[in-house]
Amino acid sequence: MYTVTLGEFAALAAASILVGFSKTAVSGANTVSLAIFAAVLPARESTGVLLPLLIVGDVLAVRTYRRHAHWGTLWRLFPAVAAGVVVGTVFLLWAGDAAVRTSIGAILLLMAGVTLWRRRTAARAETPAAPAAPDTDGAGARLKAGSYGVLGGFTTMVANAGGPVMSLYLLSAGFRKLGFLGTSAWFFLIVNVAKVPFSVGLGLIDGRSLLLDALLALFVVPGAFIGKACVDRINQKLFERLVIAATVLGGLQLLLR
């Protein structure tokens, strides 16, 4: 098993609780978990330890929000995401830890800036920032799904950081809270399971990492229940602000490390 001090294990346990919380409450908040894992463990190896924990959180999220998924959006995203995963795998074959952190941090901050600019433009035009039904039809919507899909696939493969990218896409498409959580739950369960063979092939998942996962998974479950208890108390506007704030925080942490 990885050699960690008691304090480092406590930090990983807290990050695992946040993984569960992010899956059932504020998607994108697990970028903080990503930064903690990368700080305690070697950056490349930390992605292999974190992936099975994310899958545990995904299973719990699907059990909670499985009826609220928008499958038309999912089918539109998957081809672009698959392309992004392949590009991310190639990138990992030669990129060092510093290149991975800098690339992902820059992408997260760029996506957050674009989303804030679009929402401010919509507010000035007196158009709703979050329409009642998701805007996933038309050429513009398909182009946006493709671009976010490639970025989401790339970031989720190289650093398990696809959550903020896809969160920003779902917000920009006008998803309300439950539709947002249900669609993202199914999306990441399918994508994260599909990433496992790539991660094993890259040597990021092995017996040592799975042994640590077996301990940390115990902390993901209470985090998911805490998130489910909190999500009904978070209104839509606060929910969206928390998602964007988590994205910015995660991006800054990656860039400043």
Backbone hydrogen bonds in HBPLUS format (Angstrom, degrees):
<---DONOR---> <-ACCEPTOR-->    atom                        ^
c    i                          cat <-CA-CA->   ^        H-A-AA   ^      H-
h    n   atom  resd res      DA  || num        DHA   H-A  angle D-A-AA Bond
n    s   type  num  typ     dist DA aas  dist angle  dist       angle   num
A0009-PHE N   A0005-THR O   2.89 MM   4  6.17 156.2  1.95 151.3 158.0     1
A0010-ALA N   A0006-LEU O   2.95 MM   4  6.18 151.6  2.04 143.5 151.4     2
A0011-ALA N   A0007-GLY O   3.02 MM   4  6.32 148.6  2.12 141.7 149.9     3
A0012-LEU N   A0008-GLU O   2.96 MM   4  6.29 155.9  2.02 148.0 154.3     4
A0013-ALA N   A0009-PHE O   2.81 MM   4  6.06 152.1  1.89 148.3 156.6     5
A0014-ALA N   A0010-ALA O   2.94 MM   4  6.18 158.4  1.99 146.8 152.1     6
A0015-ALA N   A0011-ALA O   2.97 MM   4  6.19 155.2  2.03 144.8 151.9     7
A0016-SER N   A0012-LEU O   2.90 MM   4  6.11 141.8  2.04 140.4 151.0     8
A0017-ILE N   A0013-ALA O   2.98 MM   4  6.34 150.2  2.07 148.1 155.6     9
A0018-LEU N   A0014-ALA O   3.07 MM   4  6.39 153.1  2.14 143.7 151.0    10
A0019-VAL N   A0015-ALA O   2.98 MM   4  6.31 136.5  2.18 137.0 148.9    11
A0020-GLY N   A0016-SER O   3.24 MM   4  6.63 159.5  2.28 151.1 152.8    12
A0021-PHE N   A0017-ILE O   2.99 MM   4  6.30 160.3  2.03 149.4 155.5    13
A0022-SER N   A0018-LEU O   2.83 MM   4  5.94 159.6  1.87 148.9 153.6    14
A0023-LYS N   A0019-VAL O   3.17 MM   4  6.39 146.5  2.29 145.7 154.1    15
A0024-THR N   A0021-PHE O   3.30 MM   3  5.54 138.8  2.48 101.9 112.0    16
A0025-ALA N   A0021-PHE O   2.87 MM   4  5.73 120.3  2.23 148.3 163.4    17
A0029-ALA N   A0026-VAL O   3.12 MM   3  5.85 160.9  2.15 139.4 142.4    18
A0031-THR N   A0028-GLY O   3.22 MM   3  5.99 161.8  2.26 118.6 120.4    19
A0032-VAL N   A0029-ALA O   3.11 MM   3  6.03 161.0  2.15 123.4 126.7    20
A0034-LEU N   A0030-ASN O   2.92 MM   4  6.26 152.9  1.99 144.5 151.7    21
A0035-ALA N   A0031-THR O   3.06 MM   4  6.30 154.8  2.13 141.2 146.5    22
A0036-ILE N   A0032-VAL O   3.03 MM   4  6.34 153.9  2.10 147.5 154.6    23
A0037-PHE N   A0033-SER O   2.91 MM   4  6.15 169.6  1.92 160.8 162.6    24
A0038-ALA N   A0034-LEU O   2.99 MM   4  6.14 159.3  2.04 147.3 153.4    25
A0039-ALA N   A0035-ALA O   2.98 MM   4  6.11 130.7  2.23 136.0 148.8    26
A0039-ALA N   A0036-ILE O   3.09 MM   3  5.04 130.2  2.35  93.9 107.7    27
A0040-VAL N   A0036-ILE O   3.00 MM   4  6.26 150.5  2.09 152.5 159.6    28
A0041-LEU N   A0037-PHE O   2.86 MM   4  5.80 168.3  1.87 154.5 158.6    29
A0046-SER N   A0042-PRO O   2.82 MM   4  5.89 144.8  1.94 158.1 169.9    30
A0047-THR N   A0044-ARG O   3.26 MM   3  5.77 141.8  2.42 107.9 116.4    31
A0048-GLY N   A0045-GLU O   3.04 MM   3  5.31 127.2  2.32 103.0 116.2    32
A0049-VAL N   A0045-GLU O   3.19 MM   4  6.60 147.4  2.30 149.1 158.3    33
A0050-LEU N   A0046-SER O   2.96 MM   4  6.08 156.6  2.02 146.4 152.9    34
A0051-LEU N   A0047-THR O   3.14 MM   4  6.13 149.2  2.24 140.7 146.8    35
A0053-LEU N   A0050-LEU O   3.08 MM   3  5.29 119.2  2.46 104.4 119.8    36
A0054-LEU N   A0050-LEU O   2.97 MM   4  6.26 150.8  2.06 156.1 165.4    37
A0054-LEU N   A0051-LEU O   3.08 MM   3  5.09 118.5  2.47  98.2 113.4    38
A0055-ILE N   A0051-LEU O   3.05 MM   4  6.39 150.3  2.14 151.3 159.8    39
A0056-VAL N   A0052-PRO O   3.04 MM   4  6.37 152.4  2.12 144.2 150.8    40
A0057-GLY N   A0053-LEU O   3.06 MM   4  6.39 160.3  2.10 146.8 151.7    41
A0058-ASP N   A0054-LEU O   2.77 MM   4  6.05 146.8  1.88 144.9 155.4    42
A0059-VAL N   A0055-ILE O   2.94 MM   4  6.20 157.5  1.99 152.6 156.7    43
A0060-LEU N   A0056-VAL O   3.20 MM   4  6.52 160.1  2.24 148.5 153.2    44
A0061-ALA N   A0057-GLY O   2.91 MM   4  6.13 152.8  1.99 146.5 154.6    45
A0062-VAL N   A0058-ASP O   2.86 MM   4  6.09 159.0  1.91 154.0 159.0    46
A0063-ARG N   A0059-VAL O   3.05 MM   4  6.27 156.7  2.10 146.1 152.3    47
A0064-THR N   A0060-LEU O   3.19 MM   4  6.38 137.7  2.37 135.9 146.5    48
A0064-THR N   A0061-ALA O   3.08 MM   3  5.07 126.3  2.38  93.4 107.7    49
A0065-TYR N   A0061-ALA O   2.84 MM   4  6.02 161.3  1.87 158.9 163.3    50
A0066-ARG N   A0062-VAL O   2.87 MM   4  4.68 120.9  2.23 144.1 141.0    51
A0068-HIS N   A0065-TYR O   3.04 MM   3  5.67 167.8  2.05 125.5 129.4    52
A0074-LEU N   A0070-HIS O   3.36 MM   4  6.73 154.1  2.43 141.9 149.3    53
A0075-TRP N   A0071-TRP O   2.95 MM   4  6.18 168.3  1.97 158.9 159.4    54
A0076-ARG N   A0072-GLY O   3.19 MM   4  6.30 145.8  2.31 137.7 146.8    55
A0077-LEU N   A0073-THR O   3.05 MM   4  6.25 140.6  2.21 144.0 154.3    56
A0077-LEU N   A0074-LEU O   3.09 MM   3  5.16 126.0  2.40  96.3 110.3    57
A0078-PHE N   A0074-LEU O   3.06 MM   4  6.21 156.8  2.12 159.2 163.8    58
A0081-VAL N   A0077-LEU O   2.99 MM   4  6.12 160.0  2.03 156.5 162.1    59
A0082-ALA N   A0078-PHE O   2.87 MM   4  6.03 159.7  1.91 155.9 160.4    60
A0083-ALA N   A0079-PRO O   3.18 MM   4  6.48 154.6  2.24 143.8 149.8    61
A0084-GLY N   A0080-ALA O   3.00 MM   4  6.33 153.4  2.08 145.3 152.8    62
A0085-VAL N   A0081-VAL O   2.85 MM   4  6.17 149.8  1.94 153.2 161.7    63
A0086-VAL N   A0082-ALA O   3.11 MM   4  6.39 157.7  2.16 148.5 153.5    64
A0087-VAL N   A0083-ALA O   3.05 MM   4  6.34 163.1  2.08 150.4 154.8    65
A0088-GLY N   A0084-GLY O   2.85 MM   4  6.02 157.1  1.90 146.2 153.1    66
A0089-THR N   A0085-VAL O   2.89 MM   4  6.13 149.8  1.98 146.4 154.2    67
A0090-VAL N   A0086-VAL O   3.09 MM   4  6.41 160.0  2.14 151.7 156.0    68
A0091-PHE N   A0087-VAL O   2.92 MM   4  6.17 157.2  1.98 148.7 155.8    69
A0092-LEU N   A0088-GLY O   2.96 MM   4  6.20 151.5  2.04 146.4 153.1    70
A0093-LEU N   A0090-VAL O   3.11 MM   3  5.25 139.5  2.28  99.7 111.3    71
A0094-TRP N   A0091-PHE O   3.24 MM   3  5.91 153.9  2.31 113.4 119.4    72
A0095-ALA N   A0091-PHE O   2.88 MM   4  5.80 156.3  1.94 159.9 167.7    73
A0100-VAL N   A0096-GLY O   3.11 MM   4  6.38 158.0  2.16 153.4 159.7    74
A0101-ARG N   A0097-ASP O   2.98 MM   4  6.23 171.8  1.99 158.8 159.9    75
A0102-THR N   A0098-ALA O   3.00 MM   4  6.11 170.0  2.01 152.2 155.3    76
A0103-SER N   A0099-ALA O   3.04 MM   4  6.02 163.3  2.06 144.7 149.7    77
A0104-ILE N   A0100-VAL O   3.08 MM   4  6.20 174.7  2.08 158.2 159.6    78
A0105-GLY N   A0101-ARG O   2.97 MM   4  5.99 165.9  1.99 151.4 156.1    79
A0106-ALA N   A0102-THR O   3.07 MM   4  6.11 161.0  2.11 145.8 150.7    80
A0107-ILE N   A0103-SER O   3.08 MM   4  6.29 157.6  2.13 146.9 153.1    81
A0108-LEU N   A0104-ILE O   2.96 MM   4  6.19 164.2  1.99 157.3 160.9    82
A0109-LEU N   A0105-GLY O   3.14 MM   4  6.34 165.6  2.16 150.1 153.4    83
A0110-LEU N   A0106-ALA O   2.99 MM   4  6.12 155.2  2.05 146.0 153.4    84
A0111-MET N   A0107-ILE O   2.93 MM   4  6.13 164.0  1.95 154.1 157.7    85
A0112-ALA N   A0108-LEU O   2.98 MM   4  6.19 156.2  2.04 147.9 154.6    86
A0113-GLY N   A0109-LEU O   2.96 MM   4  6.12 158.1  2.01 145.2 151.2    87
A0114-VAL N   A0110-LEU O   2.94 MM   4  6.21 159.3  1.98 152.2 157.7    88
A0115-THR N   A0111-MET O   3.01 MM   4  6.17 161.2  2.04 146.5 151.5    89
A0116-LEU N   A0112-ALA O   2.99 MM   4  6.21 163.8  2.02 152.1 156.1    90
A0117-TRP N   A0113-GLY O   2.97 MM   4  6.13 158.2  2.02 147.8 154.1    91
A0118-ARG N   A0114-VAL O   2.95 MM   4  6.18 159.9  2.00 150.4 155.6    92
A0119-ARG N   A0115-THR O   2.98 MM   4  6.19 158.9  2.02 150.5 156.1    93
A0120-ARG N   A0116-LEU O   2.96 MM   4  6.11 155.5  2.02 147.4 153.9    94
A0121-THR N   A0117-TRP O   2.95 MM   4  6.12 157.4  2.00 148.0 154.4    95
A0122-ALA N   A0118-ARG O   2.94 MM   4  6.14 156.0  2.00 145.0 151.6    96
A0123-ALA N   A0119-ARG O   2.98 MM   4  6.16 151.5  2.07 141.7 149.2    97
A0124-ARG N   A0120-ARG O   3.02 MM   4  6.26 155.6  2.08 147.8 153.6    98
A0125-ALA N   A0121-THR O   3.10 MM   4  6.32 144.1  2.23 142.0 151.6    99
A0127-THR N   A0122-ALA O   3.00 MM   5  5.33 176.2  2.00 158.6 157.3   100
A0126-GLU N   A0123-ALA O   3.04 MM   3  4.93 155.5  2.10 100.1 107.0   101
A0135-ASP N   A0173-ALA O   2.61 MM  38  4.91 169.9  1.62 153.4 156.4   102
A0142-ARG N   A0138-GLY O   3.02 MM   4  6.29 153.2  2.09 147.8 155.6   103
A0143-LEU N   A0139-ALA O   2.90 MM   4  6.14 156.5  1.96 151.1 157.4   104
A0144-LYS N   A0140-GLY O   2.96 MM   4  6.16 159.4  2.00 147.1 152.9   105
A0145-ALA N   A0141-ALA O   2.90 MM   4  6.08 157.6  1.96 145.0 151.3   106
A0146-GLY N   A0142-ARG O   2.92 MM   4  6.13 154.0  1.98 144.4 151.3   107
A0147-SER N   A0143-LEU O   2.98 MM   4  6.24 163.8  2.01 153.1 156.5   108
A0148-TYR N   A0144-LYS O   2.95 MM   4  6.05 173.1  1.95 156.1 158.4   109
A0149-GLY N   A0145-ALA O   2.80 MM   4  5.68 145.5  1.92 137.0 147.9   110
A0150-VAL N   A0146-GLY O   3.04 MM   4  6.24 161.0  2.07 149.4 152.1   111
A0151-LEU N   A0147-SER O   3.17 MM   4  6.37 169.4  2.18 148.6 151.7   112
A0152-GLY N   A0148-TYR O   2.71 MM   4  5.82 156.0  1.77 148.0 155.9   113
A0153-GLY N   A0149-GLY O   2.85 MM   4  6.03 161.3  1.89 150.9 155.4   114
A0154-PHE N   A0150-VAL O   2.94 MM   4  6.10 162.7  1.97 151.1 156.0   115
A0155-THR N   A0151-LEU O   2.89 MM   4  6.03 173.3  1.89 155.0 157.0   116
A0156-THR N   A0152-GLY O   2.94 MM   4  5.93 156.3  1.99 145.5 152.4   117
A0157-MET N   A0153-GLY O   3.11 MM   4  6.12 144.6  2.24 138.7 147.1   118
A0158-VAL N   A0154-PHE O   3.09 MM   4  6.31 167.5  2.10 156.2 158.7   119
A0159-ALA N   A0155-THR O   3.11 MM   4  5.87 150.8  2.20 140.4 147.0   120
A0161-ALA N   A0155-THR O   3.11 MM   6  5.15 161.5  2.14 124.0 118.2   121
A0160-ASN N   A0156-THR O   3.10 MM   4  3.99 134.9  2.31 107.9 110.9   122
A0166-MET N   A0162-GLY O   3.02 MM   4  6.21 172.6  2.02 165.4 166.8   123
A0167-SER N   A0163-GLY O   2.80 MM   4  5.89 149.5  1.89 150.7 160.8   124
A0168-LEU N   A0164-PRO O   2.93 MM   4  6.09 158.9  1.97 148.9 153.1   125
A0169-TYR N   A0165-VAL O   3.07 MM   4  6.39 150.1  2.16 142.5 151.2   126
A0170-LEU N   A0166-MET O   2.93 MM   4  6.15 166.2  1.95 152.0 154.5   127
A0171-LEU N   A0167-SER O   2.93 MM   4  6.14 156.6  1.98 149.3 156.1   128
A0172-SER N   A0168-LEU O   2.92 MM   4  6.02 159.6  1.96 144.0 150.0   129
A0173-ALA N   A0169-TYR O   2.93 MM   4  6.14 137.1  2.12 144.6 156.5   130
A0175-PHE N   A0170-LEU O   3.08 MM   5  5.64 168.7  2.09 163.4 159.9   131
A0174-GLY N   A0171-LEU O   3.03 MM   3  5.20 153.8  2.10 103.7 112.0   132
A0180-PHE N   A0176-ARG O   2.77 MM   4  5.75 154.2  1.83 158.2 166.9   133
A0181-LEU N   A0177-LYS O   2.97 MM   4  6.23 162.4  2.00 151.8 155.4   134
A0182-GLY N   A0178-LEU O   2.86 MM   4  6.00 164.1  1.88 152.9 157.5   135
A0183-THR N   A0179-GLY O   2.97 MM   4  5.91 164.2  2.00 144.5 149.4   136
A0184-SER N   A0180-PHE O   3.02 MM   4  6.07 164.2  2.04 147.9 152.9   137
A0185-ALA N   A0181-LEU O   2.92 MM   4  5.88 145.3  2.04 137.5 147.2   138
A0186-TRP N   A0182-GLY O   3.27 MM   4  6.48 170.1  2.28 149.7 150.1   139
A0187-PHE N   A0183-THR O   3.00 MM   4  6.08 159.8  2.04 146.5 153.1   140
A0188-PHE N   A0184-SER O   2.98 MM   4  6.04 172.9  1.99 149.5 150.5   141
A0189-LEU N   A0185-ALA O   3.08 MM   4  6.19 150.9  2.17 145.0 153.3   142
A0190-ILE N   A0186-TRP O   3.11 MM   4  6.22 172.2  2.11 153.3 155.0   143
A0191-VAL N   A0187-PHE O   2.96 MM   4  6.13 169.2  1.97 152.9 156.6   144
A0192-ASN N   A0188-PHE O   2.85 MM   4  5.53 159.4  1.89 135.3 142.4   145
A0193-VAL N   A0189-LEU O   3.15 MM   4  6.12 158.4  2.20 140.7 146.5   146
A0194-ALA N   A0190-ILE O   3.08 MM   4  6.23 155.0  2.14 143.0 150.3   147
A0195-LYS N   A0191-VAL O   3.01 MM   4  6.27 130.5  2.26 141.5 154.8   148
A0195-LYS N   A0192-ASN O   3.20 MM   3  5.04 132.5  2.44  90.8 103.5   149
A0196-VAL N   A0193-VAL O   3.21 MM   3  5.50 150.7  2.30 105.8 113.9   150
A0198-PHE N   A0195-LYS O   3.08 MM   3  5.34 116.3  2.50 105.8 121.2   151
A0199-SER N   A0195-LYS O   2.98 MM   4  6.24 160.9  2.01 160.1 166.3   152
A0200-VAL N   A0196-VAL O   2.88 MM   4  6.12 159.0  1.93 160.0 165.9   153
A0201-GLY N   A0197-PRO O   2.94 MM   4  6.05 160.4  1.97 144.9 150.5   154
A0202-LEU N   A0198-PHE O   2.97 MM   4  6.23 139.7  2.14 142.6 153.4   155
A0204-LEU N   A0199-SER O   2.85 MM   5  5.16 149.3  1.94 165.6 159.5   156
A0203-GLY N   A0200-VAL O   2.98 MM   3  5.05 155.0  2.04 104.3 112.2   157
A0210-LEU N   A0206-ASP O   3.03 MM   4  6.25 160.6  2.06 157.0 162.9   158
A0211-LEU N   A0207-GLY O   3.07 MM   4  6.18 143.5  2.21 141.1 149.6   159
A0212-LEU N   A0208-ARG O   3.37 MM   4  6.68 156.3  2.43 144.1 148.9   160
A0213-ASP N   A0209-SER O   2.95 MM   4  6.23 152.8  2.03 144.1 152.7   161
A0214-ALA N   A0210-LEU O   2.95 MM   4  6.16 146.3  2.06 142.4 149.9   162
A0215-LEU N   A0212-LEU O   3.16 MM   3  5.46 132.5  2.40 103.3 114.7   163
A0216-LEU N   A0212-LEU O   3.07 MM   4  6.38 167.0  2.09 154.3 158.0   164
A0217-ALA N   A0213-ASP O   2.80 MM   4  5.75 149.8  1.89 156.3 160.6   165
A0218-LEU N   A0215-LEU O   3.33 MM   3  5.92 151.3  2.42 110.2 116.9   166
A0219-PHE N   A0216-LEU O   2.94 MM   3  5.56 157.0  1.99 116.8 123.7   167
A0220-VAL N   A0217-ALA O   3.15 MM   3  5.14 139.6  2.32  98.1 109.3   168
A0224-ALA N   A0220-VAL O   3.02 MM   4  6.34 146.3  2.14 150.5 159.7   169
A0224-ALA N   A0221-VAL O   3.08 MM   3  5.22 122.2  2.42 100.5 114.4   170
A0225-PHE N   A0221-VAL O   3.18 MM   4  6.56 155.1  2.25 152.2 158.8   171
A0226-ILE N   A0222-PRO O   2.92 MM   4  6.15 154.1  1.99 149.5 156.5   172
A0227-GLY N   A0223-GLY O   2.99 MM   4  6.23 156.6  2.05 144.4 150.6   173
A0228-LYS N   A0224-ALA O   2.98 MM   4  6.26 159.1  2.02 147.9 153.1   174
A0229-ALA N   A0225-PHE O   3.05 MM   4  6.23 152.2  2.13 143.5 150.5   175
A0230-CYS N   A0226-ILE O   3.03 MM   4  6.26 138.7  2.21 142.5 153.8   176
A0230-CYS N   A0227-GLY O   3.08 MM   3  5.08 125.8  2.39  94.7 109.1   177
A0231-VAL N   A0227-GLY O   2.90 MM   4  5.97 149.2  2.00 157.5 164.6   178
A0233-ARG N   A0230-CYS O   2.90 MM   3  5.41 150.2  1.99 116.2 125.8   179
A0234-ILE N   A0231-VAL O   3.21 MM   3  5.31 164.9  2.23 106.5 111.0   180
A0239-PHE N   A0235-ASN O   2.83 MM   4  5.97 158.1  1.88 157.1 164.7   181
A0240-GLU N   A0236-GLN O   3.00 MM   4  6.26 160.2  2.04 153.9 157.0   182
A0241-ARG N   A0237-LYS O   3.06 MM   4  6.31 157.5  2.11 146.5 152.9   183
A0242-LEU N   A0238-LEU O   2.88 MM   4  6.08 156.4  1.93 152.8 158.9   184
A0243-VAL N   A0239-PHE O   3.07 MM   4  6.34 154.3  2.14 147.1 153.8   185
A0244-ILE N   A0240-GLU O   3.09 MM   4  6.34 166.1  2.11 150.9 153.8   186
A0245-ALA N   A0241-ARG O   2.85 MM   4  5.97 161.0  1.89 148.8 155.0   187
A0246-ALA N   A0242-LEU O   2.88 MM   4  5.98 157.9  1.93 146.4 152.1   188
A0247-THR N   A0243-VAL O   3.07 MM   4  6.29 148.5  2.17 141.6 150.3   189
A0248-VAL N   A0244-ILE O   3.00 MM   4  6.32 161.5  2.03 154.7 158.3   190
A0249-LEU N   A0245-ALA O   2.93 MM   4  6.11 166.7  1.94 152.8 156.8   191
A0250-GLY N   A0246-ALA O   2.94 MM   4  6.04 163.0  1.97 145.1 150.0   192
A0251-GLY N   A0247-THR O   2.97 MM   4  6.17 160.7  2.01 149.8 155.1   193
A0252-LEU N   A0248-VAL O   2.94 MM   4  6.16 163.2  1.97 154.7 158.7   194
A0253-GLN N   A0249-LEU O   2.96 MM   4  6.16 158.3  2.01 150.4 156.5   195
A0254-LEU N   A0250-GLY O   3.11 MM   4  6.34 154.6  2.18 146.4 152.4   196
A0255-LEU N   A0251-GLY O   3.06 MM   4  6.29 155.5  2.12 147.4 154.1   197
A0256-LEU N   A0252-LEU O   2.91 MM   4  5.95 154.3  1.97 152.4 158.4   198
